[in-house]
Amino acid sequence: MKLENQEVKTNLIGRLKRIEGQVRGVESMVSEERDCGEILQQLTAIQSAVRSASLTFIEEYATRCLLDSTGEEDRTRRQELIKNLLALLSKAPV
């Protein structure tokens, strides 16, 4: 699947860049030997941001690949896409 919706793509790239900045910030915090609670708080924020970005991508995947498929000939394809989606979700952080 390719992200064809430019708004979603731009949004997702922005989120990923913010996550990248957060990770760099935590790296600096560890190097500076900052308080463990502050570091843990930032790591938790990163997890939340990754989860949110994942949900954005999953929504686009489901909309584009599952809902846009119509007709009986697409039923097998939709079933395969659902199987793939579930496999991806099983690997996603909880």
DOFI-657151 format. One record per residue: x, y, z of N, C-alpha, C, O in turn. Coordinates in Angstrom, 1 decimal, padded with zeros to 4 digits. Example, Ala and Ser with C-alpha at 12.3 -4.5 7.8 and 13.67 -1.06 7.14 Angstrom:
DOFI-657151
013.2:-005.7:007.8:012.3:-004.5:007.8:013.2:-003.3:007.8:014.2:-003.3:008.5
012.8:-002.2:007.1:013.7:-001.1:007.1:012.9:000.0:007.9:013.4:001.1:008.0
end
This chain:
DOFI-657151
000.8:-001.2:000.0:000.0:000.0:000.0:000.9:001.2:000.0:001.9:001.3:000.7
000.5:002.2:-000.8:001.1:003.5:-000.8:000.2:004.5:-000.2:-001.0:004.4:-000.3
000.8:005.5:000.6:-000.1:006.5:001.1:-000.3:007.5:000.0:000.6:008.3:-000.4
-001.5:007.6:-000.5:-001.9:008.5:-001.6:-002.5:009.7:-001.1:-002.6:010.7:-001.8
-003.1:009.7:000.1:-003.8:010.9:000.6:-002.7:011.8:001.2:-002.1:011.5:002.2
-002.5:012.9:000.5:-001.4:013.8:000.8:-001.5:014.4:002.2:-000.5:014.6:002.9
-002.8:014.7:002.6:-003.0:015.2:004.0:-002.6:014.2:005.0:-001.9:014.6:006.0
-002.9:013.0:004.9:-002.6:011.9:005.8:-001.0:011.7:005.8:-000.4:011.6:006.9
-000.5:011.7:004.6:001.0:011.5:004.5:001.7:012.7:005.2:002.7:012.4:005.9
001.3:013.9:004.9:002.0:015.1:005.5:001.8:015.0:007.1:002.8:015.3:007.8
000.6:014.6:007.5:000.4:014.5:009.0:001.3:013.5:009.6:001.9:013.7:010.6
001.4:012.3:008.9:002.2:011.2:009.5:003.7:011.6:009.5:004.4:011.3:010.4
004.2:012.2:008.4:005.6:012.6:008.4:005.9:013.6:009.5:006.9:013.5:010.1
004.9:014.5:009.7:005.1:015.5:010.8:005.2:014.8:012.2:006.1:015.1:013.0
004.3:013.8:012.4:004.3:013.1:013.6:005.7:012.3:013.8:006.3:012.3:014.9
006.1:011.7:012.7:007.4:010.9:012.8:008.6:011.8:013.1:009.5:011.4:013.8
008.6:013.0:012.5:009.7:014.0:012.8:009.6:014.4:014.2:010.7:014.6:014.9
008.4:014.6:014.8:008.3:015.0:016.2:008.8:013.8:017.1:009.5:014.1:018.1
008.5:012.6:016.7:008.9:011.4:017.5:010.4:011.3:017.4:011.1:011.1:018.4
011.0:011.6:016.3:012.5:011.6:016.1:013.1:012.6:017.0:014.1:012.3:017.6
012.5:013.8:017.1:013.0:014.8:018.0:012.9:014.4:019.5:013.8:014.7:020.2
011.8:013.8:019.8:011.7:013.3:021.2:012.7:012.3:021.5:013.3:012.3:022.6
013.0:011.4:020.6:014.0:010.3:020.8:015.4:011.0:021.0:016.2:010.6:021.9
015.7:011.9:020.2:017.0:012.7:020.4:017.0:013.4:021.7:018.1:013.4:022.4
015.9:013.9:022.1:015.8:014.6:023.4:016.1:013.6:024.6:016.8:014.0:025.5
015.5:012.4:024.5:015.8:011.4:025.5:017.2:011.0:025.5:017.9:010.8:026.6
017.8:010.9:024.3:019.2:010.5:024.2:020.1:011.5:025.0:021.0:011.2:025.7
019.8:012.8:024.8:020.5:013.9:025.5:020.3:013.8:027.0:021.2:014.0:027.7
019.1:013.5:027.4:018.7:013.5:028.8:019.6:012.3:029.5:020.0:012.5:030.6
019.7:011.2:028.8:020.5:010.1:029.3:021.9:010.5:029.4:022.6:010.3:030.4
022.5:011.1:028.4:023.9:011.6:028.3:024.1:012.6:029.5:025.2:012.6:030.1
023.1:013.4:029.7:023.3:014.5:030.8:023.0:013.9:032.2:023.0:014.7:033.2
022.6:012.7:032.2:022.3:012.0:033.5:021.2:012.7:034.2:021.2:013.0:035.4
020.1:013.0:033.5:018.9:013.7:034.0:018.2:012.7:034.9:018.4:011.5:034.9
017.2:013.2:035.7:016.4:012.5:036.6:015.7:011.3:035.8:015.1:011.5:034.8
015.7:010.1:036.5:015.1:009.0:035.8:013.6:009.2:035.6:013.1:008.7:034.6
012.9:009.9:036.5:011.5:010.1:036.3:011.2:011.0:035.1:010.2:010.7:034.3
012.1:011.9:034.8:011.9:012.8:033.6:012.1:012.0:032.4:011.4:012.1:031.4
013.1:011.1:032.4:013.4:010.3:031.2:012.2:009.3:031.0:011.8:009.2:029.8
011.8:008.7:032.0:010.6:007.8:031.9:009.4:008.5:031.3:008.7:007.9:030.5
009.2:009.7:031.8:008.0:010.5:031.3:008.1:010.7:029.8:007.2:010.6:029.1
009.3:011.0:029.3:009.5:011.3:027.9:009.4:010.0:027.1:008.9:010.0:026.0
009.9:008.9:027.7:009.8:007.6:027.0:008.3:007.2:026.8:007.9:006.6:025.8
007.5:007.5:027.9:006.1:007.2:027.8:005.4:008.1:026.8:004.5:007.6:026.1
005.8:009.3:026.7:005.3:010.2:025.6:005.6:009.7:024.2:004.8:009.8:023.3
006.8:009.2:024.1:007.2:008.6:022.8:006.3:007.4:022.4:005.9:007.3:021.3
006.1:006.5:023.4:005.2:005.4:023.2:003.9:005.9:022.7:003.3:005.3:021.8
003.3:006.8:023.4:002.0:007.4:023.0:002.0:008.0:021.6:001.1:007.7:020.9
003.0:008.7:021.3:003.1:009.3:020.0:003.3:008.2:018.9:002.7:008.4:017.8
004.0:007.2:019.1:004.1:006.1:018.2:002.8:005.4:018.0:002.4:005.0:016.9
002.1:005.1:019.1:000.8:004.5:019.0:-000.2:005.3:018.2:-000.9:004.8:017.4
-000.2:006.6:018.4:-001.0:007.5:017.7:-000.7:007.5:016.2:-001.6:007.5:015.4
000.6:007.6:015.9:001.0:007.5:014.5:000.6:006.2:013.8:000.1:006.2:012.7
000.7:005.1:014.6:000.3:003.8:014.1:-001.2:003.8:013.8:-001.6:003.2:012.8
-002.0:004.3:014.7:-003.4:004.3:014.5:-003.8:005.2:013.3:-004.7:004.8:012.5
-003.1:006.3:013.0:-003.4:007.1:011.9:-003.1:006.3:010.6:-003.9:006.3:009.7
-002.0:005.5:010.6:-001.6:004.7:009.4:-002.6:003.6:009.3:-003.1:003.3:008.1
-003.0:002.9:010.4:-004.0:001.8:010.3:-005.3:002.3:009.7:-005.9:001.6:008.9
-005.8:003.4:010.2:-007.0:004.0:009.7:-007.0:004.2:008.2:-007.9:003.8:007.4
-005.9:004.7:007.7:-005.7:005.0:006.3:-005.6:003.6:005.5:-006.2:003.5:004.4
-004.9:002.7:006.1:-004.8:001.3:005.5:-006.2:000.7:005.4:-006.5:000.2:004.3
-006.9:000.7:006.5:-008.2:000.1:006.5:-009.2:000.8:005.4:-009.9:000.2:004.7
-009.1:002.1:005.4:-010.0:002.9:004.5:-009.6:002.6:003.1:-010.5:002.3:002.2
-008.3:002.7:002.8:-007.9:002.6:001.4:-008.0:001.2:000.9:-008.5:001.0:-000.2
-007.5:000.3:001.7:-007.4:-001.1:001.2:-008.6:-002.0:001.4:-009.0:-002.8:000.6
-009.3:-001.7:002.5:-010.5:-002.6:002.8:-011.8:-002.0:002.3:-012.6:-002.7:001.7
-012.0:-000.7:002.6:-013.3:-000.2:002.2:-013.4:000.1:000.7:-014.5:000.1:000.1
-012.2:000.5:000.1:-012.2:000.8:-001.4:-012.4:-000.4:-002.2:-012.7:-000.3:-003.4
-012.2:-001.6:-001.7:-012.4:-002.9:-002.5:-013.9:-003.2:-002.5:-014.5:-003.3:-001.4
-014.4:-003.4:-003.7:-015.8:-003.7:-003.8:-016.0:-004.9:-004.7:-015.1:-005.2:-005.5
-017.1:-005.5:-004.7:-017.4:-006.6:-005.5:-017.0:-007.9:-004.9:-016.2:-008.0:-004.1
-017.6:-009.0:-005.4:-017.4:-010.3:-004.9:-015.9:-010.8:-005.2:-015.3:-011.5:-004.4
-015.4:-010.4:-006.3:-014.0:-010.8:-006.7:-013.0:-010.2:-005.7:-011.9:-010.8:-005.6
-013.4:-009.1:-005.0:-012.5:-008.5:-004.1:-012.6:-009.1:-002.7:-011.8:-008.8:-001.8
-013.6:-010.0:-002.5:-013.8:-010.6:-001.2:-012.5:-011.3:-000.7:-012.1:-011.2:000.5
-011.9:-012.1:-001.5:-010.7:-012.9:-001.2:-009.6:-011.9:-000.8:-008.8:-012.1:000.1
-009.5:-010.9:-001.6:-008.4:-009.8:-001.4:-008.7:-009.2:-000.1:-007.7:-009.0:000.7
-009.9:-008.8:000.2:-010.2:-008.1:001.5:-009.9:-009.1:002.7:-009.4:-008.6:003.7
-010.2:-010.3:002.5:-009.9:-011.3:003.6:-008.4:-011.4:003.8:-008.0:-011.5:005.0
-007.6:-011.4:002.8:-006.2:-011.4:002.9:-005.7:-010.1:003.6:-004.8:-010.1:004.4
-006.2:-009.0:003.2:-005.8:-007.7:003.8:-006.2:-007.7:005.3:-005.4:-007.2:006.1
-007.3:-008.2:005.6:-007.7:-008.2:007.1:-006.7:-009.1:007.8:-006.3:-008.8:008.9
-006.4:-010.3:007.2:-005.4:-011.2:007.9:-004.0:-010.4:008.0:-003.4:-010.5:009.1
-003.6:-009.7:007.0:-002.4:-009.0:007.1:-002.4:-007.9:008.2:-001.5:-007.6:008.9
-003.6:-007.2:008.2:-003.8:-006.1:009.2:-003.7:-006.7:010.6:-003.1:-006.1:011.5
-004.4:-007.8:010.9:-004.3:-008.4:012.2:-002.9:-008.9:012.6:-002.5:-008.8:013.7
-002.2:-009.4:011.6:-000.8:-009.8:011.9:000.0:-008.5:012.3:000.9:-008.6:013.2
-000.2:-007.4:011.6:000.5:-006.2:011.9:000.2:-005.7:013.3:001.0:-005.3:014.1
-001.1:-005.7:013.6:-001.6:-005.3:014.9:-001.1:-006.2:016.0:-000.8:-005.7:017.1
-000.9:-007.4:015.8:-000.4:-008.3:016.8:001.1:-008.0:017.2:001.6:-008.3:018.3
001.8:-007.3:016.3:003.2:-006.9:016.5:003.3:-005.5:017.1:004.4:-005.1:017.5
002.2:-004.8:017.0:002.2:-003.4:017.5:002.4:-003.3:019.0:001.9:-004.2:019.7
003.0:-002.3:019.5:003.2:-002.1:021.0:001.8:-001.9:021.6:000.9:-001.2:021.0
001.7:-002.4:022.8:000.4:-002.3:023.5:000.5:-001.1:024.5:-000.5:-000.8:025.2
end
